[in-house]
């Protein structure tokens, strides 16, 4: 199998369960993403994805869902 990595996406604009569900759904729809855990309190999403998946692709999914990406680490 391909190598996987874990990234934390810091997101602004998530304020409720509906928001975190939207973000989770958007990220899960990205090809190469295996698992998503959204932490509403920390305003972040932890994503397990193929190593070759770009930060741009993750960022775009969140942005398209209507939220702001502050950073990815």
PQR file with spaces between the fields and no chain letter, atoms N, CA, C, O and H, PARSE charges and radii, in Angstrom:
ATOM       1  N    UNK     1       0.821   -1.213    0.000 -0.4000 1.5000
ATOM       2  CA   UNK     1       0.000    0.000    0.000 -0.0000 2.0000
ATOM       3  C    UNK     1       0.850    1.255    0.000  0.5500 1.7000
ATOM       4  O    UNK     1       2.064    1.199    0.191 -0.5500 1.4000
ATOM       5  N    UNK     2       0.211    2.369   -0.213 -0.4000 1.5000
ATOM       6  CA   UNK     2       0.950    3.629   -0.220 -0.0000 2.0000
ATOM       7  C    UNK     2       1.148    4.123    1.207  0.5500 1.7000
ATOM       8  O    UNK     2       0.420    3.739    2.121 -0.5500 1.4000
ATOM       9  H    UNK     2      -0.776    2.415   -0.368  0.4000 1.0000
ATOM      10  N    UNK     3       2.126    4.963    1.374 -0.4000 1.5000
ATOM      11  CA   UNK     3       2.410    5.514    2.695 -0.0000 2.0000
ATOM      12  C    UNK     3       1.341    6.524    3.080  0.5500 1.7000
ATOM      13  O    UNK     3       0.825    7.264    2.243 -0.5500 1.4000
ATOM      14  H    UNK     3       2.718    5.275    0.631  0.4000 1.0000
ATOM      15  N    UNK     4       1.024    6.534    4.360 -0.4000 1.5000
ATOM      16  CA   UNK     4       0.058    7.518    4.820 -0.0000 2.0000
ATOM      17  C    UNK     4       0.722    8.476    5.786  0.5500 1.7000
ATOM      18  O    UNK     4       1.754    8.174    6.385 -0.5500 1.4000
ATOM      19  H    UNK     4       1.443    5.932    5.040  0.4000 1.0000
ATOM      20  N    UNK     5       0.104    9.639    5.923 -0.4000 1.5000
ATOM      21  CA   UNK     5       0.616   10.668    6.817 -0.0000 2.0000
ATOM      22  C    UNK     5      -0.560   11.249    7.579  0.5500 1.7000
ATOM      23  O    UNK     5      -1.717   11.080    7.195 -0.5500 1.4000
ATOM      24  H    UNK     5      -0.734    9.884    5.437  0.4000 1.0000
ATOM      25  N    UNK     6      -0.245   11.926    8.648 -0.4000 1.5000
ATOM      26  CA   UNK     6      -1.281   12.592    9.425 -0.0000 2.0000
ATOM      27  C    UNK     6      -1.014   14.081    9.383  0.5500 1.7000
ATOM      28  O    UNK     6       0.114   14.521    9.603 -0.5500 1.4000
ATOM      29  H    UNK     6       0.695   12.063    8.959  0.4000 1.0000
ATOM      30  N    UNK     7      -2.041   14.855    9.105 -0.4000 1.5000
ATOM      31  CA   UNK     7      -1.902   16.309    9.077 -0.0000 2.0000
ATOM      32  C    UNK     7      -2.984   16.931    9.920  0.5500 1.7000
ATOM      33  O    UNK     7      -4.103   16.424    9.993 -0.5500 1.4000
ATOM      34  H    UNK     7      -2.957   14.498    8.926  0.4000 1.0000
ATOM      35  N    UNK     8      -2.640   18.045   10.562 -0.4000 1.5000
ATOM      36  CA   UNK     8      -3.642   18.803   11.303 -0.0000 2.0000
ATOM      37  C    UNK     8      -3.936   20.067   10.520  0.5500 1.7000
ATOM      38  O    UNK     8      -3.034   20.837   10.190 -0.5500 1.4000
ATOM      39  H    UNK     8      -1.731   18.457   10.502  0.4000 1.0000
ATOM      40  N    UNK     9      -5.197   20.266   10.230 -0.4000 1.5000
ATOM      41  CA   UNK     9      -5.623   21.455    9.509 -0.0000 2.0000
ATOM      42  C    UNK     9      -6.293   22.382   10.525  0.5500 1.7000
ATOM      43  O    UNK     9      -7.263   22.002   11.181 -0.5500 1.4000
ATOM      44  H    UNK     9      -5.930   19.641   10.497  0.4000 1.0000
ATOM      45  N    UNK    10      -5.766   23.594   10.644 -0.4000 1.5000
ATOM      46  CA   UNK    10      -6.341   24.566   11.571 -0.0000 2.0000
ATOM      47  C    UNK    10      -7.355   25.400   10.802  0.5500 1.7000
ATOM      48  O    UNK    10      -7.033   26.021    9.789 -0.5500 1.4000
ATOM      49  H    UNK    10      -4.978   23.902   10.111  0.4000 1.0000
ATOM      50  N    UNK    11      -8.588   25.401   11.302 -0.4000 1.5000
ATOM      51  CA   UNK    11      -9.702   25.972   10.557 -0.0000 2.0000
ATOM      52  C    UNK    11     -10.422   27.051   11.359  0.5500 1.7000
ATOM      53  O    UNK    11     -10.741   26.864   12.533 -0.5500 1.4000
ATOM      54  H    UNK    11      -8.850   24.896   12.124  0.4000 1.0000
ATOM      55  N    UNK    12     -10.670   28.186   10.700 -0.4000 1.5000
ATOM      56  CA   UNK    12     -11.430   29.251   11.332 -0.0000 2.0000
ATOM      57  C    UNK    12     -12.852   29.222   10.784  0.5500 1.7000
ATOM      58  O    UNK    12     -13.062   28.944    9.603 -0.5500 1.4000
ATOM      59  H    UNK    12     -10.410   28.337    9.747  0.4000 1.0000
ATOM      60  N    UNK    13     -13.815   29.506   11.635 -0.4000 1.5000
ATOM      61  CA   UNK    13     -15.197   29.574   11.185 -0.0000 2.0000
ATOM      62  C    UNK    13     -16.057   28.406   11.643  0.5500 1.7000
ATOM      63  O    UNK    13     -17.272   28.416   11.446 -0.5500 1.4000
ATOM      64  H    UNK    13     -13.645   29.731   12.594  0.4000 1.0000
ATOM      65  N    UNK    14     -15.436   27.396   12.256 -0.4000 1.5000
ATOM      66  CA   UNK    14     -16.226   26.275   12.783 -0.0000 2.0000
ATOM      67  C    UNK    14     -16.719   26.640   14.172  0.5500 1.7000
ATOM      68  O    UNK    14     -15.920   26.872   15.079 -0.5500 1.4000
ATOM      69  H    UNK    14     -14.449   27.388   12.416  0.4000 1.0000
ATOM      70  N    UNK    15     -18.033   26.691   14.337 -0.4000 1.5000
ATOM      71  CA   UNK    15     -18.544   27.097   15.641 -0.0000 2.0000
ATOM      72  C    UNK    15     -19.581   26.140   16.214  0.5500 1.7000
ATOM      73  O    UNK    15     -20.024   26.302   17.351 -0.5500 1.4000
ATOM      74  H    UNK    15     -18.681   26.502   13.600  0.4000 1.0000
ATOM      75  N    UNK    16     -19.971   25.129   15.413 -0.4000 1.5000
ATOM      76  CA   UNK    16     -21.033   24.242   15.890 -0.0000 2.0000
ATOM      77  C    UNK    16     -20.853   22.844   15.314  0.5500 1.7000
ATOM      78  O    UNK    16     -19.993   22.614   14.464 -0.5500 1.4000
ATOM      79  H    UNK    16     -19.611   24.998   14.489  0.4000 1.0000
ATOM      80  N    UNK    17     -21.664   21.931   15.782 -0.4000 1.5000
ATOM      81  CA   UNK    17     -21.598   20.560   15.304 -0.0000 2.0000
ATOM      82  C    UNK    17     -21.876   20.454   13.815  0.5500 1.7000
ATOM      83  O    UNK    17     -21.291   19.624   13.118 -0.5500 1.4000
ATOM      84  H    UNK    17     -22.363   22.118   16.473  0.4000 1.0000
ATOM      85  N    UNK    18     -22.780   21.309   13.333 -0.4000 1.5000
ATOM      86  CA   UNK    18     -23.093   21.300   11.906 -0.0000 2.0000
ATOM      87  C    UNK    18     -21.862   21.694   11.090  0.5500 1.7000
ATOM      88  O    UNK    18     -21.594   21.131   10.029 -0.5500 1.4000
ATOM      89  H    UNK    18     -23.255   21.983   13.899  0.4000 1.0000
ATOM      90  N    UNK    19     -21.116   22.681   11.615 -0.4000 1.5000
ATOM      91  CA   UNK    19     -19.895   23.129   10.934 -0.0000 2.0000
ATOM      92  C    UNK    19     -18.878   22.000   10.871  0.5500 1.7000
ATOM      93  O    UNK    19     -18.315   21.727    9.811 -0.5500 1.4000
ATOM      94  H    UNK    19     -21.334   23.138   12.477  0.4000 1.0000
ATOM      95  N    UNK    20     -18.643   21.352   11.984 -0.4000 1.5000
ATOM      96  CA   UNK    20     -17.635   20.296   12.002 -0.0000 2.0000
ATOM      97  C    UNK    20     -18.052   19.145   11.095  0.5500 1.7000
ATOM      98  O    UNK    20     -17.201   18.508   10.474 -0.5500 1.4000
ATOM      99  H    UNK    20     -19.101   21.574   12.846  0.4000 1.0000
ATOM     100  N    UNK    21     -19.346   18.873   11.014 -0.4000 1.5000
ATOM     101  CA   UNK    21     -19.831   17.812   10.135 -0.0000 2.0000
ATOM     102  C    UNK    21     -19.605   18.179    8.671  0.5500 1.7000
ATOM     103  O    UNK    21     -19.259   17.325    7.855 -0.5500 1.4000
ATOM     104  H    UNK    21     -20.038   19.390   11.518  0.4000 1.0000
ATOM     105  N    UNK    22     -19.802   19.454    8.347 -0.4000 1.5000
ATOM     106  CA   UNK    22     -19.587   19.926    6.974 -0.0000 2.0000
ATOM     107  C    UNK    22     -18.124   19.786    6.583  0.5500 1.7000
ATOM     108  O    UNK    22     -17.798   19.346    5.481 -0.5500 1.4000
ATOM     109  H    UNK    22     -20.083   20.148    9.010  0.4000 1.0000
ATOM     110  N    UNK    23     -17.245   20.170    7.509 -0.4000 1.5000
ATOM     111  CA   UNK    23     -15.813   20.091    7.256 -0.0000 2.0000
ATOM     112  C    UNK    23     -15.398   18.626    7.099  0.5500 1.7000
ATOM     113  O    UNK    23     -14.641   18.275    6.194 -0.5500 1.4000
ATOM     114  H    UNK    23     -17.510   20.527    8.405  0.4000 1.0000
ATOM     115  N    UNK    24     -15.905   17.786    7.992 -0.4000 1.5000
ATOM     116  CA   UNK    24     -15.558   16.361    7.936 -0.0000 2.0000
ATOM     117  C    UNK    24     -16.007   15.753    6.609  0.5500 1.7000
ATOM     118  O    UNK    24     -15.264   14.999    5.980 -0.5500 1.4000
ATOM     119  H    UNK    24     -16.520   18.071    8.728  0.4000 1.0000
ATOM     120  N    UNK    25     -17.218   16.083    6.194 -0.4000 1.5000
ATOM     121  CA   UNK    25     -17.754   15.549    4.942 -0.0000 2.0000
ATOM     122  C    UNK    25     -16.916   16.019    3.754  0.5500 1.7000
ATOM     123  O    UNK    25     -16.612   15.240    2.850 -0.5500 1.4000
ATOM     124  H    UNK    25     -17.821   16.695    6.705  0.4000 1.0000
ATOM     125  N    UNK    26     -16.548   17.296    3.765 -0.4000 1.5000
ATOM     126  CA   UNK    26     -15.754   17.861    2.664 -0.0000 2.0000
ATOM     127  C    UNK    26     -14.396   17.178    2.570  0.5500 1.7000
ATOM     128  O    UNK    26     -13.931   16.850    1.478 -0.5500 1.4000
ATOM     129  H    UNK    26     -16.795   17.929    4.498  0.4000 1.0000
ATOM     130  N    UNK    27     -13.761   16.964    3.728 -0.4000 1.5000
ATOM     131  CA   UNK    27     -12.433   16.346    3.729 -0.0000 2.0000
ATOM     132  C    UNK    27     -12.493   14.872    3.354  0.5500 1.7000
ATOM     133  O    UNK    27     -11.609   14.364    2.663 -0.5500 1.4000
ATOM     134  H    UNK    27     -14.138   17.230    4.615  0.4000 1.0000
ATOM     135  N    UNK    28     -13.540   14.184    3.811 -0.4000 1.5000
ATOM     136  CA   UNK    28     -13.680   12.760    3.480 -0.0000 2.0000
ATOM     137  C    UNK    28     -13.893   12.561    1.976  0.5500 1.7000
ATOM     138  O    UNK    28     -13.588   11.499    1.434 -0.5500 1.4000
ATOM     139  H    UNK    28     -14.258   14.596    4.372  0.4000 1.0000
ATOM     140  N    UNK    29     -14.417   13.590    1.314 -0.4000 1.5000
ATOM     141  CA   UNK    29     -14.691   13.492   -0.119 -0.0000 2.0000
ATOM     142  C    UNK    29     -13.425   13.637   -0.960  0.5500 1.7000
ATOM     143  O    UNK    29     -13.439   13.356   -2.159 -0.5500 1.4000
ATOM     144  H    UNK    29     -14.664   14.453    1.755  0.4000 1.0000
ATOM     145  N    UNK    30     -12.329   14.075   -0.336 -0.4000 1.5000
ATOM     146  CA   UNK    30     -11.082   14.256   -1.073 -0.0000 2.0000
ATOM     147  C    UNK    30     -10.445   12.887   -1.348  0.5500 1.7000
ATOM     148  O    UNK    30     -10.286   12.071   -0.439 -0.5500 1.4000
ATOM     149  H    UNK    30     -12.317   14.304    0.638  0.4000 1.0000
ATOM     150  N    UNK    31     -10.089   12.655   -2.595 -0.4000 1.5000
ATOM     151  CA   UNK    31      -9.460   11.392   -2.966 -0.0000 2.0000
ATOM     152  C    UNK    31      -8.133   11.244   -2.229  0.5500 1.7000
ATOM     153  O    UNK    31      -7.305   12.155   -2.243 -0.5500 1.4000
ATOM     154  H    UNK    31     -10.218   13.318   -3.333  0.4000 1.0000
ATOM     155  N    UNK    32      -7.935   10.094   -1.587 -0.4000 1.5000
ATOM     156  CA   UNK    32      -6.688    9.860   -0.874 -0.0000 2.0000
ATOM     157  C    UNK    32      -6.811   10.029    0.632  0.5500 1.7000
ATOM     158  O    UNK    32      -5.899    9.674    1.379 -0.5500 1.4000
ATOM     159  H    UNK    32      -8.608    9.355   -1.576  0.4000 1.0000
ATOM     160  N    UNK    33      -7.940   10.572    1.077 -0.4000 1.5000
ATOM     161  CA   UNK    33      -8.155   10.745    2.516 -0.0000 2.0000
ATOM     162  C    UNK    33      -8.763    9.465    3.086  0.5500 1.7000
ATOM     163  O    UNK    33      -9.743    8.944    2.555 -0.5500 1.4000
ATOM     164  H    UNK    33      -8.681   10.860    0.470  0.4000 1.0000
ATOM     165  N    UNK    34      -8.171    8.965    4.174 -0.4000 1.5000
ATOM     166  CA   UNK    34      -8.648    7.718    4.784 -0.0000 2.0000
ATOM     167  C    UNK    34      -9.491    7.961    6.021  0.5500 1.7000
ATOM     168  O    UNK    34     -10.462    7.246    6.272 -0.5500 1.4000
ATOM     169  H    UNK    34      -7.374    9.389    4.606  0.4000 1.0000
ATOM     170  N    UNK    35      -9.123    8.957    6.780 -0.4000 1.5000
ATOM     171  CA   UNK    35      -9.830    9.201    8.032 -0.0000 2.0000
ATOM     172  C    UNK    35      -9.772   10.673    8.391  0.5500 1.7000
ATOM     173  O    UNK    35      -8.785   11.357    8.119 -0.5500 1.4000
ATOM     174  H    UNK    35      -8.334    9.537    6.576  0.4000 1.0000
ATOM     175  N    UNK    36     -10.843   11.150    9.006 -0.4000 1.5000
ATOM     176  CA   UNK    36     -10.913   12.555    9.411 -0.0000 2.0000
ATOM     177  C    UNK    36     -11.475   12.613   10.821  0.5500 1.7000
ATOM     178  O    UNK    36     -12.473   11.963   11.132 -0.5500 1.4000
ATOM     179  H    UNK    36     -11.645   10.594    9.227  0.4000 1.0000
ATOM     180  N    UNK    37     -10.821   13.402   11.674 -0.4000 1.5000
ATOM     181  CA   UNK    37     -11.356   13.649   13.013 -0.0000 2.0000
ATOM     182  C    UNK    37     -11.354   15.145   13.225  0.5500 1.7000
ATOM     183  O    UNK    37     -10.302   15.785   13.218 -0.5500 1.4000
ATOM     184  H    UNK    37     -10.011   13.930   11.421  0.4000 1.0000
ATOM     185  N    UNK    38     -12.545   15.703   13.414 -0.4000 1.5000
ATOM     186  CA   UNK    38     -12.649   17.143   13.629 -0.0000 2.0000
ATOM     187  C    UNK    38     -12.744   17.421   15.119  0.5500 1.7000
ATOM     188  O    UNK    38     -13.550   16.814   15.824 -0.5500 1.4000
ATOM     189  H    UNK    38     -13.399   15.184   13.419  0.4000 1.0000
ATOM     190  N    UNK    39     -11.921   18.338   15.591 -0.4000 1.5000
ATOM     191  CA   UNK    39     -11.948   18.754   16.991 -0.0000 2.0000
ATOM     192  C    UNK    39     -12.468   20.186   17.025  0.5500 1.7000
ATOM     193  O    UNK    39     -11.744   21.140   16.739 -0.5500 1.4000
ATOM     194  H    UNK    39     -11.267   18.832   15.018  0.4000 1.0000
ATOM     195  N    UNK    40     -13.740   20.306   17.383 -0.4000 1.5000
ATOM     196  CA   UNK    40     -14.392   21.612   17.363 -0.0000 2.0000
ATOM     197  C    UNK    40     -13.751   22.576   18.359  0.5500 1.7000
ATOM     198  O    UNK    40     -13.544   23.750   18.052 -0.5500 1.4000
ATOM     199  H    UNK    40     -14.328   19.531   17.616  0.4000 1.0000
ATOM     200  N    UNK    41     -13.439   22.072   19.551 -0.4000 1.5000
ATOM     201  CA   UNK    41     -12.849   22.929   20.585 -0.0000 2.0000
ATOM     202  C    UNK    41     -11.496   23.479   20.154  0.5500 1.7000
ATOM     203  O    UNK    41     -11.164   24.633   20.428 -0.5500 1.4000
ATOM     204  H    UNK    41     -13.607   21.118   19.800  0.4000 1.0000
ATOM     205  N    UNK    42     -10.712   22.628   19.470 -0.4000 1.5000
ATOM     206  CA   UNK    42      -9.370   23.047   19.046 -0.0000 2.0000
ATOM     207  C    UNK    42      -9.401   23.729   17.679  0.5500 1.7000
ATOM     208  O    UNK    42      -8.379   24.194   17.173 -0.5500 1.4000
ATOM     209  H    UNK    42     -10.981   21.691   19.248  0.4000 1.0000
ATOM     210  N    UNK    43     -10.602   23.776   17.093 -0.4000 1.5000
ATOM     211  CA   UNK    43     -10.758   24.359   15.755 -0.0000 2.0000
ATOM     212  C    UNK    43      -9.776   23.748   14.760  0.5500 1.7000
ATOM     213  O    UNK    43      -9.099   24.452   14.010 -0.5500 1.4000
ATOM     214  H    UNK    43     -11.432   23.398   17.504  0.4000 1.0000
ATOM     215  N    UNK    44      -9.720   22.426   14.774 -0.4000 1.5000
ATOM     216  CA   UNK    44      -8.809   21.759   13.857 -0.0000 2.0000
ATOM     217  C    UNK    44      -9.405   20.437   13.385  0.5500 1.7000
ATOM     218  O    UNK    44     -10.332   19.896   13.988 -0.5500 1.4000
ATOM     219  H    UNK    44     -10.270   21.854   15.383  0.4000 1.0000
ATOM     220  N    UNK    45      -8.847   19.942   12.299 -0.4000 1.5000
ATOM     221  CA   UNK    45      -9.235   18.638   11.779 -0.0000 2.0000
ATOM     222  C    UNK    45      -7.957   17.843   11.585  0.5500 1.7000
ATOM     223  O    UNK    45      -6.991   18.343   11.007 -0.5500 1.4000
ATOM     224  H    UNK    45      -8.094   20.382   11.810  0.4000 1.0000
ATOM     225  N    UNK    46      -7.948   16.605   12.067 -0.4000 1.5000
ATOM     226  CA   UNK    46      -6.799   15.738   11.883 -0.0000 2.0000
ATOM     227  C    UNK    46      -7.153   14.761   10.776  0.5500 1.7000
ATOM     228  O    UNK    46      -8.160   14.056   10.846 -0.5500 1.4000
ATOM     229  H    UNK    46      -8.733   16.199   12.537  0.4000 1.0000
ATOM     230  N    UNK    47      -6.320   14.732    9.766 -0.4000 1.5000
ATOM     231  CA   UNK    47      -6.598   13.931    8.573 -0.0000 2.0000
ATOM     232  C    UNK    47      -5.507   12.892    8.364  0.5500 1.7000
ATOM     233  O    UNK    47      -4.319   13.203    8.443 -0.5500 1.4000
ATOM     234  H    UNK    47      -5.502   15.305    9.709  0.4000 1.0000
ATOM     235  N    UNK    48      -5.917   11.659    8.098 -0.4000 1.5000
ATOM     236  CA   UNK    48      -4.976   10.630    7.687 -0.0000 2.0000
ATOM     237  C    UNK    48      -5.192   10.448    6.208  0.5500 1.7000
ATOM     238  O    UNK    48      -6.303   10.167    5.760 -0.5500 1.4000
ATOM     239  H    UNK    48      -6.882   11.406    8.034  0.4000 1.0000
ATOM     240  N    UNK    49      -4.114   10.611    5.442 -0.4000 1.5000
ATOM     241  CA   UNK    49      -4.240   10.593    3.994 -0.0000 2.0000
ATOM     242  C    UNK    49      -2.991   10.041    3.337  0.5500 1.7000
ATOM     243  O    UNK    49      -1.948    9.884    3.972 -0.5500 1.4000
ATOM     244  H    UNK    49      -3.211   10.839    5.807  0.4000 1.0000
ATOM     245  N    UNK    50      -3.118    9.747    2.046 -0.4000 1.5000
ATOM     246  CA   UNK    50      -1.954    9.295    1.287 -0.0000 2.0000
ATOM     247  C    UNK    50      -0.877   10.369    1.359  0.5500 1.7000
ATOM     248  O    UNK    50      -1.169   11.565    1.343 -0.5500 1.4000
ATOM     249  H    UNK    50      -3.965    9.874    1.530  0.4000 1.0000
ATOM     250  N    UNK    51       0.359    9.926    1.436 -0.4000 1.5000
ATOM     251  CA   UNK    51       1.485   10.840    1.575 -0.0000 2.0000
ATOM     252  C    UNK    51       1.563   11.826    0.410  0.5500 1.7000
ATOM     253  O    UNK    51       2.024   12.955    0.572 -0.5500 1.4000
ATOM     254  H    UNK    51       0.596    8.955    1.449  0.4000 1.0000
ATOM     255  N    UNK    52       1.108   11.388   -0.764 -0.4000 1.5000
ATOM     256  CA   UNK    52       1.244   12.250   -1.941 -0.0000 2.0000
ATOM     257  C    UNK    52       0.151   13.317   -2.037  0.5500 1.7000
ATOM     258  O    UNK    52       0.213   14.192   -2.901 -0.5500 1.4000
ATOM     259  H    UNK    52       0.733   10.471   -0.895  0.4000 1.0000
ATOM     260  N    UNK    53      -0.834   13.248   -1.164 -0.4000 1.5000
ATOM     261  CA   UNK    53      -1.908   14.236   -1.195 -0.0000 2.0000
ATOM     262  C    UNK    53      -1.372   15.603   -0.779  0.5500 1.7000
ATOM     263  O    UNK    53      -0.690   15.730    0.239 -0.5500 1.4000
ATOM     264  H    UNK    53      -0.884   12.537   -0.462  0.4000 1.0000
ATOM     265  N    UNK    54      -1.685   16.622   -1.574 -0.4000 1.5000
ATOM     266  CA   UNK    54      -1.141   17.954   -1.305 -0.0000 2.0000
ATOM     267  C    UNK    54      -1.952   18.720   -0.270  0.5500 1.7000
ATOM     268  O    UNK    54      -3.149   18.488   -0.099 -0.5500 1.4000
ATOM     269  H    UNK    54      -2.239   16.519   -2.400  0.4000 1.0000
ATOM     270  N    UNK    55      -1.278   19.635    0.415 -0.4000 1.5000
ATOM     271  CA   UNK    55      -1.963   20.517    1.357 -0.0000 2.0000
ATOM     272  C    UNK    55      -2.991   21.355    0.612  0.5500 1.7000
ATOM     273  O    UNK    55      -4.042   21.696    1.155 -0.5500 1.4000
ATOM     274  H    UNK    55      -0.306   19.823    0.276  0.4000 1.0000
ATOM     275  N    UNK    56      -2.674   21.687   -0.651 -0.4000 1.5000
ATOM     276  CA   UNK    56      -3.590   22.518   -1.444 -0.0000 2.0000
ATOM     277  C    UNK    56      -4.941   21.829   -1.609  0.5500 1.7000
ATOM     278  O    UNK    56      -5.991   22.465   -1.517 -0.5500 1.4000
ATOM     279  H    UNK    56      -1.821   21.410   -1.092  0.4000 1.0000
ATOM     280  N    UNK    57      -4.901   20.511   -1.855 -0.4000 1.5000
ATOM     281  CA   UNK    57      -6.147   19.769   -2.053 -0.0000 2.0000
ATOM     282  C    UNK    57      -6.983   19.763   -0.776  0.5500 1.7000
ATOM     283  O    UNK    57      -8.204   19.904   -0.828 -0.5500 1.4000
ATOM     284  H    UNK    57      -4.048   19.994   -1.930  0.4000 1.0000
ATOM     285  N    UNK    58      -6.323   19.601    0.366 -0.4000 1.5000
ATOM     286  CA   UNK    58      -7.031   19.601    1.646 -0.0000 2.0000
ATOM     287  C    UNK    58      -7.587   20.993    1.933  0.5500 1.7000
ATOM     288  O    UNK    58      -8.731   21.149    2.358 -0.5500 1.4000
ATOM     289  H    UNK    58      -5.331   19.487    0.408  0.4000 1.0000
ATOM     290  N    UNK    59      -6.752   21.994    1.692 -0.4000 1.5000
ATOM     291  CA   UNK    59      -7.138   23.373    1.940 -0.0000 2.0000
ATOM     292  C    UNK    59      -8.333   23.773    1.076  0.5500 1.7000
ATOM     293  O    UNK    59      -9.260   24.435    1.542 -0.5500 1.4000
ATOM     294  H    UNK    59      -5.822   21.867    1.347  0.4000 1.0000
ATOM     295  N    UNK    60      -8.293   23.358   -0.189 -0.4000 1.5000
ATOM     296  CA   UNK    60      -9.366   23.700   -1.124 -0.0000 2.0000
ATOM     297  C    UNK    60     -10.695   23.090   -0.677  0.5500 1.7000
ATOM     298  O    UNK    60     -11.742   23.728   -0.790 -0.5500 1.4000
ATOM     299  H    UNK    60      -7.540   22.820   -0.568  0.4000 1.0000
ATOM     300  N    UNK    61     -10.653   21.866   -0.174 -0.4000 1.5000
ATOM     301  CA   UNK    61     -11.882   21.198    0.265 -0.0000 2.0000
ATOM     302  C    UNK    61     -12.536   21.983    1.402  0.5500 1.7000
ATOM     303  O    UNK    61     -13.753   22.165    1.422 -0.5500 1.4000
ATOM     304  H    UNK    61      -9.803   21.348   -0.082  0.4000 1.0000
ATOM     305  N    UNK    62     -11.719   22.445    2.344 -0.4000 1.5000
ATOM     306  CA   UNK    62     -12.236   23.203    3.486 -0.0000 2.0000
ATOM     307  C    UNK    62     -12.757   24.567    3.026  0.5500 1.7000
ATOM     308  O    UNK    62     -13.819   25.019    3.455 -0.5500 1.4000
ATOM     309  H    UNK    62     -10.730   22.298    2.328  0.4000 1.0000
ATOM     310  N    UNK    63     -11.984   25.213    2.143 -0.4000 1.5000
ATOM     311  CA   UNK    63     -12.363   26.526    1.634 -0.0000 2.0000
ATOM     312  C    UNK    63     -13.663   26.450    0.844  0.5500 1.7000
ATOM     313  O    UNK    63     -14.539   27.303    0.985 -0.5500 1.4000
ATOM     314  H    UNK    63     -11.122   24.846    1.795  0.4000 1.0000
ATOM     315  N    UNK    64     -13.778   25.414    0.006 -0.4000 1.5000
ATOM     316  CA   UNK    64     -14.995   25.238   -0.790 -0.0000 2.0000
ATOM     317  C    UNK    64     -16.209   24.982    0.099  0.5500 1.7000
ATOM     318  O    UNK    64     -17.337   25.286   -0.288 -0.5500 1.4000
ATOM     319  H    UNK    64     -13.066   24.721   -0.109  0.4000 1.0000
ATOM     320  N    UNK    65     -15.983   24.430    1.279 -0.4000 1.5000
ATOM     321  CA   UNK    65     -17.073   24.167    2.202 -0.0000 2.0000
ATOM     322  C    UNK    65     -17.492   25.444    2.934  0.5500 1.7000
ATOM     323  O    UNK    65     -18.503   25.464    3.636 -0.5500 1.4000
ATOM     324  H    UNK    65     -15.066   24.183    1.593  0.4000 1.0000
ATOM     325  N    UNK    66     -16.703   26.509    2.761 -0.4000 1.5000
ATOM     326  CA   UNK    66     -17.060   27.790    3.340 -0.0000 2.0000
ATOM     327  C    UNK    66     -16.306   28.171    4.605  0.5500 1.7000
ATOM     328  O    UNK    66     -16.746   29.043    5.355 -0.5500 1.4000
ATOM     329  H    UNK    66     -15.882   26.493    2.191  0.4000 1.0000
ATOM     330  N    UNK    67     -15.170   27.518    4.846 -0.4000 1.5000
ATOM     331  CA   UNK    67     -14.396   27.811    6.048 -0.0000 2.0000
ATOM     332  C    UNK    67     -12.994   28.276    5.659  0.5500 1.7000
ATOM     333  O    UNK    67     -12.566   28.131    4.514 -0.5500 1.4000
ATOM     334  H    UNK    67     -14.812   26.810    4.237  0.4000 1.0000
ATOM     335  N    UNK    68     -12.304   28.828    6.625 -0.4000 1.5000
ATOM     336  CA   UNK    68     -10.981   29.394    6.353 -0.0000 2.0000
ATOM     337  C    UNK    68      -9.899   28.528    6.957  0.5500 1.7000
ATOM     338  O    UNK    68      -9.956   28.184    8.137 -0.5500 1.4000
ATOM     339  H    UNK    68     -12.652   28.946    7.556  0.4000 1.0000
ATOM     340  N    UNK    69      -8.911   28.175    6.147 -0.4000 1.5000
ATOM     341  CA   UNK    69      -7.780   27.400    6.638 -0.0000 2.0000
ATOM     342  C    UNK    69      -6.707   28.362    7.118  0.5500 1.7000
ATOM     343  O    UNK    69      -6.226   29.200    6.356 -0.5500 1.4000
ATOM     344  H    UNK    69      -8.865   28.455    5.188  0.4000 1.0000
ATOM     345  N    UNK    70      -6.330   28.237    8.402 -0.4000 1.5000
ATOM     346  CA   UNK    70      -5.301   29.108    8.975 -0.0000 2.0000
ATOM     347  C    UNK    70      -3.923   28.514    8.724  0.5500 1.7000
ATOM     348  O    UNK    70      -2.952   29.237    8.503 -0.5500 1.4000
ATOM     349  H    UNK    70      -6.721   27.556    9.022  0.4000 1.0000
ATOM     350  N    UNK    71      -3.850   27.185    8.762 -0.4000 1.5000
ATOM     351  CA   UNK    71      -2.573   26.537    8.519 -0.0000 2.0000
ATOM     352  C    UNK    71      -2.717   25.034    8.573  0.5500 1.7000
ATOM     353  O    UNK    71      -3.703   24.503    9.085 -0.5500 1.4000
ATOM     354  H    UNK    71      -4.639   26.598    8.942  0.4000 1.0000
ATOM     355  N    UNK    72      -1.724   24.362    8.038 -0.4000 1.5000
ATOM     356  CA   UNK    72      -1.708   22.898    8.063 -0.0000 2.0000
ATOM     357  C    UNK    72      -0.337   22.456    8.561  0.5500 1.7000
ATOM     358  O    UNK    72       0.690   22.905    8.052 -0.5500 1.4000
ATOM     359  H    UNK    72      -0.923   24.793    7.622  0.4000 1.0000
ATOM     360  N    UNK    73      -0.327   21.586    9.545 -0.4000 1.5000
ATOM     361  CA   UNK    73       0.975   21.071   10.019 -0.0000 2.0000
ATOM     362  C    UNK    73       0.897   19.575   10.274  0.5500 1.7000
ATOM     363  O    UNK    73       1.887   18.964   10.675 -0.5500 1.4000
ATOM     364  H    UNK    73      -1.161   21.221    9.958  0.4000 1.0000
